[in-house]
Structure formats: structure tokens, C-alpha cells
């Protein structure tokens, strides 16, 4: 009898030791580290939000907050809408309806009312803001039948509310927003339905903005590891981008910046840094010449068509871009990147010295001009033709001088 008791106690003690050993090897519990998981990736890894990165990477975190990537989506509030709510300035007039942007009990709504028949009215909550506000903002609404894009957007150049890009000039059913649409504007969202065309989401489990974990992967284990203080051991919980191949590094950016992707093989949110993008989807434009690529959304396709890229073994997006900083408008910085490879004494510019001086010796202005997009166009009034949005091309090349003038 005593032998059985000792055996039983031994098994209990062994179990206790096993649990403690597991906790040590896998890191402390959530209670110990106070890591709040926002959402879990399909592989079980947890997203904890970029604020967790601030503890160790404060400088990078602060500069990243100013980037268009980070600010490309957020939950909509009255404060983060740039458009006016003032009467007369808060209306989009369509051929058959008016859409008015209003404040209803502290939450923004778009109210659409038909101008004929029974003048039916539709009230749509504005739940997610898409766009950093540099060129504009568009808005998503979470309805019982899923997530949709609203028909009224805000356009910065005219400081007005407009019909959302590529919407008809009449009141039409709202566009469903699925993973293919959402993947480039949020870090992670898991559809409630495995169907690739589903637009049903748990809004509380979205990681908005393109933040640290979009490019570095879910970081729950990394944060736990670091808070545990095991800094003397090698941390393999995150993939270092520098350790990836050139194509893998490019794939991280191309997952969003390669235009339309067809033949969807896997859910786009399953893609993580270090994966091979072609195993998830094929590039719709992969066999098209660079001259047919649109400047909106396909920076990857344009870049790899450039001689700068094809004649380099290592050039990738981060050769010129620091994703941790807002570098928009910093022509001096980008020109310095050109000069690193194209030394002044080894190249000859075809334009006159006077014009070079007038252009402030700006390589970017001539060799990466702003070109009107064919796919991104807006209709400013109900009677006007659509106006294309200008986007800087990433096909680095020699352009006709007239086209290079902005």
C-alpha cells in the first residue's frame, strides 16, 4: 500500500516538474507577462499590436507612427475624419440621390436618400477609415451581411466629399470588402468564413494599420521571450528580414504592392514574411510588359522592369525605402540613393545644366515622374468626367521631357 502511495506522489511530482519545465522553455504565462493577444494567425501565433514593440524599440515605434503604412486604417471616429460635417459641405450629390455625412449620437454616419419615388433613405455607420489622409479617405461599414465600402469618400486635393473611386454616379449596392481588398490596409483580419470571397469579420479581432507585425510576423512569443529576460539566448521567434533571400524580401512588399493578384491559392492573410508569395497567389500582370502596368498599386511590377533592378543582384524595396520612417517629400534622401550607384563622374545627363539646376538636380522628378493612373479615378461632381489620380511611377527609366514635368 505504501509503495502505491509513493508511486502516486512520484507521478504527481513528475507532472509538476514537467509543467514547470514546459513553462520555462515556452516562456511565462500570459498572466506573468501581461501580453494581450488581439488576434491569432491561422498558424496559432498571436498578434499583440505594435505598442508592445515600443518597450524595446521606442525610437522606431515613434517614427513608424508617422508613416502612411501605419495610418492606412483605423476605427472611425468623429475626430479622425478629415472631411467637413458643416451643412452644405457634407453632401455628395449623385444623379439620383444625395449622400450626407452626419454625426448621430457621437458616431459618424452616411445617410443616403433617393431623390425620386418614395425617397427611400439608407443609414450606414462609418466604422473603419481607410487611407492615411494624404490623398484622401474612404470608409467601411460593418453591416449584418458583412463589411462594405461606403459610396462617399473624402478627397484631399479639393477638400470635399466625393463619390468613391470607380463608383457609378448613381446610388448603387455597396461593395463587399473581402480579404483580397482588406489585406493591404490592415495587418491581420480573420474572416468568419473560410470562403475567400467572404466579407464577414469579427471587428474586435482586427489588427488595423500596416504595423510592425505585418512585416515581422505575429510577435506574441517574441514579446514573452524578451520580457522573460532571456536576452543572452538567441531569439528565433521572429524572422529577421536581413536573413531572407532577395525574392523573399521583395515578396513581403509585393504581397500588397504588386497590383491585382489572380488564381488565389491560399487566403492572403496566411502569408507571412519568409513565405514564397507565388504559393499563395499569382500576379495578374506577371506576363504583361511594363508599359501596360498601372502606376497605382503595382510598384513591384514597375520596379522589377527597371534597369536599376535588373542590373543589380541585391536591390530591393528597402534599398531606397526605410519602412520605419515617413520619407514622403524627402527628395534629397532619395536622390542620395541614386547617387550611391550612379556617381556623377560616371554618368551623363541628357538635359541641359540650366534645366538640371531648375529641377534642383532632382533625379526622381525626371526618372520616376508622377503619372495619371488609369485604374484610380474620381468623379468630383455628378456632371464631370472622372479625374485620374497622379501616382509616382516605380519604373525607373528615361521619360520624354514633357511627361517628366510635374
C-alpha positions in Angstrom: 0.0 0.0 0.0 2.8 2.4 0.9 4.5 1.6 -2.3 1.5 2.6 -4.3 1.3 5.9 -2.3 4.9 6.7 -3.0 4.4 5.9 -6.7 1.4 8.1 -6.8 3.3 11.0 -5.2 6.2 10.5 -7.5 3.9 10.8 -10.5 2.4 14.0 -9.2 5.8 15.4 -8.5 7.0 14.4 -12.0 3.9 16.1 -13.5 4.6 19.3 -11.6 8.2 19.3 -12.7 7.1 18.7 -16.3 4.7 21.7 -16.2 7.3 24.0 -14.8 9.9 22.8 -17.3 7.4 23.5 -20.1 6.7 27.0 -18.8 10.4 27.7 -18.6 11.1 26.5 -22.1 8.0 28.1 -23.7 8.1 31.3 -21.8 6.0 32.7 -18.9 2.2 32.6 -18.9 0.1 35.5 -20.2 -0.7 36.4 -16.7 3.0 36.8 -15.9 3.8 38.8 -19.0 0.5 40.6 -19.3 0.6 40.1 -23.1 -2.8 40.8 -24.6 -3.4 38.9 -27.8 -5.6 40.8 -30.3 -5.9 38.0 -32.8 -4.4 34.7 -33.7 -3.0 33.9 -37.1 -4.1 30.7 -38.9 -0.9 29.0 -37.6 -1.8 29.8 -34.0 0.7 32.6 -33.5 -0.6 35.7 -31.6 -0.7 39.3 -32.8 -0.2 41.7 -29.9 -0.1 45.1 -31.6 2.8 47.5 -32.3 2.5 49.1 -28.8 4.3 46.1 -27.4 7.3 46.8 -29.6 7.6 50.3 -28.1 9.1 48.8 -24.9 12.3 47.9 -26.6 12.1 49.8 -29.9 10.8 53.2 -28.8 12.6 55.3 -31.4 11.4 53.1 -34.3 7.9 52.9 -32.9 7.6 56.7 -32.7 8.8 57.3 -36.3 6.6 54.5 -37.6 3.5 56.2 -36.2 4.0 58.9 -38.8 4.1 56.6 -41.8 1.3 56.2 -44.3 1.6 52.4 -43.7 0.7 52.7 -40.0 -2.1 55.2 -40.7 -3.7 53.4 -43.6 -6.6 52.2 -41.5 -8.2 52.8 -38.1 -11.5 52.6 -36.4 -13.6 55.6 -37.5 -14.3 58.4 -35.0 -15.5 61.9 -35.5 -12.0 63.2 -34.7 -10.1 61.2 -37.4 -12.4 62.2 -40.3 -10.8 65.0 -42.3 -13.9 65.9 -44.3 -16.4 68.6 -43.1 -19.7 68.0 -41.3 -20.8 71.5 -41.9 -24.1 71.8 -43.6 -23.7 72.3 -47.4 -20.2 70.9 -47.3 -21.1 67.4 -46.1 -23.1 66.2 -49.2 -22.2 64.1 -52.2 -24.8 64.7 -54.9 -25.4 61.8 -57.3 -27.7 61.7 -60.3 -30.5 60.1 -58.4 -29.6 60.6 -54.7 -27.8 62.7 -52.1 -25.4 61.2 -49.5 -25.0 63.3 -46.4 -22.2 62.8 -43.7 -23.7 63.4 -40.3 -23.0 62.9 -36.6 -25.5 60.6 -34.9 -25.1 60.5 -31.2 -21.3 60.8 -31.4 -20.8 58.4 -34.2 -20.4 59.3 -37.9 -22.9 58.0 -40.5 -23.5 58.3 -44.2 -27.2 58.9 -44.9 -28.3 58.3 -48.5 -31.7 59.4 -49.7 -33.1 58.8 -53.1 -34.5 61.9 -55.0 -37.4 60.1 -56.6 -40.3 57.8 -55.7 -40.7 57.2 -52.0 -37.4 58.9 -51.4 -36.1 55.8 -49.5 -33.3 56.5 -47.0 -30.3 54.4 -46.0 -28.3 55.0 -42.8 -24.8 53.4 -42.8 -22.4 53.7 -39.9 -18.8 54.7 -40.7 -16.8 52.0 -38.9 -13.3 51.8 -40.4 -11.3 54.6 -42.1 -9.1 53.5 -45.0 -6.3 55.9 -46.1 -3.7 57.9 -44.3 -5.3 61.2 -45.4 -2.5 62.1 -47.8 -4.7 61.8 -50.9 -8.0 61.0 -49.3 -10.0 58.8 -47.0 -12.6 56.2 -47.8 -14.8 54.4 -45.3 -16.1 50.9 -44.5 -19.3 49.9 -42.8 -19.9 46.7 -40.9 -23.5 45.6 -41.7 -25.3 42.3 -40.8 -24.3 41.0 -44.2 -20.7 41.9 -43.7 -18.1 44.6 -44.4 -18.7 47.0 -47.3 -17.1 50.2 -48.7 -19.3 53.3 -48.5 -20.0 55.4 -51.5 -18.9 58.8 -50.2 -15.1 59.4 -49.7 -13.1 62.5 -48.8 -10.7 63.9 -51.4 -7.8 66.0 -50.0 -6.8 68.0 -53.2 -10.3 69.6 -53.3 -11.1 69.4 -49.6 -14.5 67.9 -50.5 -16.6 64.8 -50.2 -16.8 62.9 -53.5 -18.2 59.8 -55.0 -15.8 56.9 -54.0 -13.3 56.0 -56.8 -14.8 54.0 -59.6 -18.3 54.0 -58.2 -21.2 54.7 -60.6 -22.7 58.2 -60.5 -25.9 56.7 -59.1 -26.8 55.1 -55.7 -25.7 51.5 -56.1 -25.3 48.5 -53.8 -22.3 48.9 -51.5 -19.1 47.0 -52.5 -18.4 44.0 -50.3 -14.8 44.1 -48.8 -13.2 40.7 -48.6 -9.7 39.5 -47.8 -8.4 40.5 -51.2 -9.4 44.1 -50.6 -8.6 44.3 -46.9 -5.2 42.6 -46.9 -3.3 45.7 -48.0 -4.8 48.1 -45.4 -4.7 46.1 -42.2 -2.1 43.9 -40.5 -4.4 41.0 -39.9 -8.1 40.1 -40.1 -9.6 36.6 -40.0 -12.9 36.1 -41.8 -15.6 34.2 -40.1 -15.9 32.1 -43.2 -13.1 30.2 -44.9 -14.6 31.2 -48.3 -12.0 33.5 -50.0 -14.8 35.9 -51.0 -16.3 36.2 -47.5 -16.6 39.7 -46.0 -17.8 38.6 -42.5 -15.3 39.6 -39.8 -15.0 39.9 -36.0 -14.2 43.6 -35.8 -12.7 43.1 -32.3 -10.1 40.8 -33.7 -8.7 43.1 -36.4 -5.2 44.4 -36.3 -5.6 47.7 -38.1 -2.9 49.7 -39.9 0.1 48.2 -41.5 2.2 47.9 -38.4 5.3 46.1 -37.2 3.7 42.6 -37.3 2.8 42.9 -40.9 6.4 42.8 -41.9 7.9 40.9 -38.9 5.1 38.4 -38.2 3.0 37.8 -35.1 5.1 38.7 -32.1 3.4 37.2 -29.1 6.3 34.7 -28.5 8.9 37.3 -29.2 7.4 39.7 -26.6 7.1 36.9 -24.0 10.7 35.8 -24.7 12.1 39.3 -24.2 10.0 40.1 -21.1 11.3 36.9 -19.6 14.7 38.4 -19.9 16.3 35.6 -21.9 18.3 38.1 -23.9 21.5 36.0 -23.7 19.9 33.3 -25.7 19.2 33.5 -29.4 15.7 34.7 -30.1 14.3 32.8 -33.1 10.7 33.8 -32.5 10.8 36.4 -35.3 12.3 36.2 -38.7 15.0 38.8 -39.5 14.3 40.4 -42.9 18.0 40.6 -43.5 18.2 36.8 -43.3 15.8 36.3 -46.1 16.6 35.9 -49.8 16.1 38.9 -52.1 12.9 37.4 -53.5 11.5 36.7 -50.1 12.2 40.3 -49.0 10.5 41.5 -52.2 7.6 39.2 -51.6 6.9 40.9 -48.3 6.3 44.2 -50.1 4.8 42.6 -53.2 2.1 41.0 -51.2 0.4 44.4 -51.3 2.4 46.4 -53.9 2.0 44.1 -57.0 -1.4 45.1 -58.2 -4.2 42.6 -58.8 -3.4 39.0 -57.9 -5.3 36.2 -59.5 -5.5 32.4 -59.1 -5.8 32.8 -55.4 -4.3 29.6 -54.0 -4.5 30.4 -50.2 -6.0 33.0 -48.1 -3.8 36.1 -48.4 -3.7 36.7 -44.7 -2.0 33.3 -44.3 1.1 34.8 -46.0 3.9 35.7 -43.6 7.4 37.1 -44.0 9.7 34.3 -45.2 7.0 32.6 -47.2 7.0 32.4 -51.0 4.2 34.6 -52.4 3.7 32.6 -55.6 2.5 29.7 -53.4 -0.4 31.9 -52.2 -1.4 33.8 -55.4 -0.2 34.6 -58.9 0.4 38.1 -60.2 -2.3 39.0 -62.6 0.2 41.2 -64.5 3.2 38.8 -64.4 3.3 38.3 -68.2 2.5 41.8 -69.2 5.0 44.4 -70.5 5.9 47.2 -68.0 4.3 49.7 -70.4 0.9 48.3 -69.6 1.3 48.3 -65.8 -0.7 50.9 -64.0 1.1 53.2 -61.5 -1.5 52.6 -58.8 -0.7 49.6 -56.7 1.9 47.8 -58.8 5.1 49.4 -57.7 6.7 45.9 -57.5 6.0 45.1 -61.2 7.2 48.5 -62.3 10.4 48.3 -60.2 11.5 44.9 -61.5 11.0 46.2 -65.0 13.7 48.9 -64.4 17.3 48.5 -65.4 18.3 49.7 -61.9 16.7 46.5 -60.7 17.7 44.0 -63.4 21.3 45.1 -63.4 21.6 44.7 -59.6 21.9 41.5 -57.6 20.7 42.9 -54.3 18.4 45.9 -55.0 15.0 45.5 -53.3 12.4 48.0 -52.0 14.3 48.7 -48.8 17.3 49.8 -50.8 15.6 53.1 -51.2 12.8 53.0 -48.6 13.0 52.9 -44.8 9.6 51.5 -43.8 10.1 52.7 -40.2 10.1 56.4 -41.3 7.8 58.8 -43.2 10.1 59.8 -46.1 7.5 61.4 -48.3 8.8 64.6 -50.0 12.4 63.9 -48.9 13.8 64.2 -52.4 17.3 64.8 -51.1 17.3 61.4 -49.4 16.0 59.5 -52.4 18.4 61.3 -54.8 21.3 60.3 -52.5 20.2 56.7 -53.0 20.5 57.2 -56.8 24.0 58.8 -56.4 25.2 55.8 -54.3 25.1 53.7 -57.6 25.3 56.4 -60.2 28.4 58.5 -59.4 28.3 61.9 -61.1 31.6 61.3 -62.9 30.4 58.0 -64.5 27.1 59.2 -66.0 26.0 62.0 -68.3 22.6 63.6 -68.0 20.9 64.4 -71.4 19.2 67.6 -70.2 20.9 70.9 -70.1 22.7 72.1 -67.0 20.3 75.0 -66.7 17.3 72.7 -66.6 19.1 70.4 -64.2 19.6 73.4 -61.9 16.0 74.5 -62.4 14.9 70.9 -61.3 17.3 71.1 -58.3 19.2 68.2 -59.8 16.3 66.0 -58.8 16.8 62.6 -60.4 13.4 61.4 -59.1 11.4 64.1 -60.8 12.7 63.1 -64.3 13.2 59.4 -63.9 10.2 58.5 -61.7 7.6 61.1 -62.7 4.1 61.3 -61.4 1.8 59.7 -64.0 -2.0 59.7 -64.1 -3.5 56.3 -63.0 -5.8 54.5 -65.3 -7.3 52.4 -62.5 -7.7 55.1 -59.8 -10.0 57.8 -60.9 -12.5 60.0 -59.0 -15.6 61.9 -60.1 -15.6 65.3 -58.4 -19.2 66.3 -59.3 -22.1 64.5 -60.7 -21.7 66.2 -64.1 -17.9 66.0 -64.5 -15.9 63.3 -66.2 -13.7 61.1 -64.0 -10.3 62.6 -63.0 -7.3 60.3 -62.7 -5.1 60.4 -59.6 -1.5 61.0 -60.2 0.9 58.4 -58.7 4.7 58.3 -58.9 5.9 55.5 -61.1 8.4 53.0 -59.9 9.6 52.1 -63.4 12.9 53.9 -63.2 13.6 55.0 -66.8 14.3 57.8 -69.2 11.0 59.6 -70.0 10.1 62.2 -72.5 10.8 65.6 -71.0 7.1 66.7 -71.3 6.0 63.7 -69.3 8.6 64.3 -66.6 7.3 67.8 -65.8 5.0 67.6 -62.8 
